[in-house]
Amino acid sequence: MKDLKISHVYMNYHTLQGETKALEDISFSVSDGEFISIVGPSGCGKSTILNIIAKILIPSKGEVLVDNKSLEETSLKIGYMFQKDQLFEWLTVWDNVLLGLKIQHKVNEENKSKIIKLLTDYNLWDFKNHYPNQLSGGMRQRVALIRTLALDPSILLLDEPFSALDYQSRLNASDEIFKIIKHENKTAIIVTHDIAEAMSI
């Protein structure tokens, strides 16, 4: 991916009570390797933007382009980190990280070696047989990120991934996650309501 472009996107939700505007004429672009933050209060449509990029939602109007092609014409691989880490409590760190590859039938020695390297590089290898409830909040988020990176996405979408953590843990986790993303040279979009968090990242 060289360039992701959101072009004049509108999103309206229809309910029995009428129509609600979530997004109105949103345009911006993200270059390969860039890390950007979208900041705004709760309910202003930040997550909706990510859901449109991830093809979970179809915009009412406008388009998302990847290298001047529509999303449907590309094979853009998207990694999505949600507000909660979505780890399965009954699986070890190793099995949680391997889960996406299992679902896609891509477990092989090459991908296992890649996961071993990621866990080792980011200080989680010694915890590979631990369960999520044995980890700190920041460590859980690192595991969730490595599970996402194991699928080798072209772009990472992060939807307030630190909101469930206390203030100090949030600072530490955001710093660690940022370093991992930059070290792995990934394009990323993070949404947050916290201006300080956006600036520190």
Salt bridges, closest charged atoms under 4 A:
GLU19 OE2 - HIS14 NE2 3.37
GLU24 OE2 - LYS21 NZ 3.74
ASP25 OD1 - HIS8 ND1 2.71
ASP85 OD2 - ARG140 NE 2.70
GLU89 OE2 - ARG140 NH2 2.72
ASP95 OD1 - LYS102 NZ 3.95
ASP121 OD2 - LYS117 NZ 2.65
ASP152 OD1 - LYS114 NZ 3.79
ASP152 OD1 - LYS186 NZ 2.89
GLU160 OE2 - LYS46 NZ 3.77
GLU160 OE1 - HIS193 ND1 2.65
ASP175 OD2 - LYS179 NZ 3.27
GLU176 OE1 - ARG142 NE 3.20
GLU184 OE2 - HIS183 ND1 3.62
ASP194 OD2 - ARG170 NH2 3.34
GLU197 OE2 - ARG170 NE 3.48
